[in-house]
Amino acid sequence: MTDAEAAGPRAPAGEETYWRKVEAVLFAAAEPLSPADIRAYAGEGDLGEALARLQADYAARGIHLVTRGGRWHFQTAPDCAAVLTQVREAPRKLSRAALETLAIIAYHEPATRAEIEDVRGVQIARGTLDTLLEAGFIRPAGRRETPGRPLQYATTPAFLAHFGLESRRDLPGLADLRAAGLLEPLPPDAQVAADGVVKPPEDD
């Protein structure tokens, strides 16, 4: 029996190198890639196995392979981020109004301007949505099929990556926000409905 026979069956040559093609595509990409984008460059193969192998290989390294909103990219390992603080461009700070608008879109997307203003209780200042669009945190998400067909907005993979979220399911809940001191405490008699809307206490 030869050494090759003793080692057992081997994967086809194409499968042995496919993960390396996927690695090369992700390494050279200028932005996160969807599975379809990856296949367009790397060709067909067991993409799930290749991504799982790369995630495991990079788990202990200075960069990690992560997925944000169904798109894959390499990013600095969290414990190494401080090493790059002196060379990274400082991001533009968002105003309170922009952060509130972004949060409303994230929790209610797709959301129209009128819906955002209804939740905030005030009109959106001129330029707030433009700022979020320029930052790449939100995107136009079609028009609502209602009178006037208002434009809708939704978050982007860049929003998920910036805040370290794999998907919108990782957004903190109401209890987490209150525990962090980001929400005012509820009145003793207030109730929270199943959809997360706070119901004020009823008058006697």
N, C-alpha and C positions, 0 to 999 in steps of 0.2 A: 504494500500500500504506500502510495506516495504521500509526501507531506501535505499536498493540496487536498488529497482525498481524506486524510486524517482530520483536517481542519473542518470538514463538513462543507455543505453547499455555501456558495458565496453569492452575494447580491449581484445583479447585472452591473457591468462596468458603468453604465450611465447613472445608476442609482448611487454608486459609490462616490461619484463626483458632483451629484446634483446639489447637495447641501453647500458645496463650495461655490457653485454658481449663484445660489441664493444669497450667500454671504457677500459675494462680490457686488451683486446688484444693490443690496441694502447699504453696503458701505459707501458706494458711489452716489447713492440717491441724494438729491438736494432737499427732499421732503418725504414725509411718511408715505409708504406705499401700501395699497390694498393687495390682497392675494392675486387679483386679476392683473394688477400692474406688475407684480413680481413674475408671474408666469409669462407675461408678454416679453420679458427680457431673458429669464432663465429657462424658458421652455417648460414642457410638461414633465411632471415627476411627482413624487410623494412630498408635496409642499408641507403638509402638517408635520411629517416626521422631520423634515429638514429644519423647520422653524423650532421645533421642540429640541432638536439636537443643538442648534445654535444658542438657544436660550440657556440650556444647561452648560454649554461650553463657556459662555460669557458670564455666568452667574457669579463667579469669584473674581472677575477681572474689573478693570477700571471703567469699562463701559458695559452697559447691559442692552440686550435686545428686548424691547417692550412693544406692546400693542396699545394703541389709543384710538378708540372709536373704530376698531376693525382695521386700522392701518399700522404697519410695522416700521420701526426705525431704531437706530442705535442712539443711546443717550448716556451721559456721564452717570456713573454709579452715584447714588445719593451721598455716600460717605466721602466721595472725592470731589464733590461740587465746590468745596471751599478752595481747592487748589486753583480753580479757574476764576475766582472772583476778581482778580486783578487784571485779567485780560478780557473778560466778558463785557460787552457793552451794557451799560445800565439801562434796563427797560423803562419806558415812559410810565410814570405813575398815573393811575386812573383816578379821576375825581370820585367823590362819594356817589354823585348822581350816576356816573358811568358804571360803577361797581354794582349799584342797586339795579340798574337797567340790565346789566349782564346777568345778575343772579335771577331776575325775573324771567329772562329769556331761557336760561338754563333749566329752570324748574317747570316752565310752562310751554316750551317750544313745541311747534312753531307758534310764535306770538306776533301780533300786529302792534303797531304803535299805539292804537287806541287801547288795546288790552294792557299794554305796559303802563300806560298813563292811568288806567283804571285801578291797577294794583297799587301803584305808587301814590295815587291820589293827587298828583300834580302833572303838569305838562312836561314832556321831555325837552330839555334845553337844546337849542340849536347846536348841532355839531356832536352831540353825545353819541348818536348811532354811527356817525361818520368816524368818530374816534375808535369805536369798537370794530368797525369794518376795516379801518386802516391797520389796526393792531392784529387783525386776522383772527379775532376771537369769535366773531359772528359772521354770518353769510345770509344773503337773500335766500329764502326757501319757498319761492313761488308766491302766488296770490290766492287769498281766501275767496272762495266762491260765494261771496255775499255782495250786496249792493256796494258799488264803488270798487270792488275787488282790491282791497288793501293788501299791500306787500307784507309778507310774513318774514320773520327772522328766526334763525336757529344757530346753535353753537357749532364750532368747527373742531377738527382734531387738534388744531393748535391750542384751542382753549383747554382741551383735556390734558395735553402734554404740559402746558404751562402750570396747571394746578395739580399735576401728578395723578390724574384720574384715568382709569382704564376705560370707563364708560360713564354715562350719566347716572347709572345705578349706584355709582360710588359717591354721589353727592351726599353731603350730610343731611340727616333728617332734622325735623324741628327740635327734637329733644337734644340732639348734638349741638345745634346752633345756640340753644338757650344755655346749655352747660358751658359753652365757650364764651358766654356773655355777649353774643352777637344779636340777641333778640331781647326785647323788654319782657320781663316776667308777666305771665298772664294774670288777670284779675282772678281772685279766688273762685268766683262762680262761673268763669268762662269755660266753654267747652270747645274741643277741637273735633270737627267732623271727620268722616273717613277720608275725604279728599284733602285734608290738611288745612281747611279754611277755619279760622277761629270764629266761633259764634259768641258774641258778647252776651252777658247775662241779661235775661229778660226783665223788664220793669214790672214791678208788682202792680 
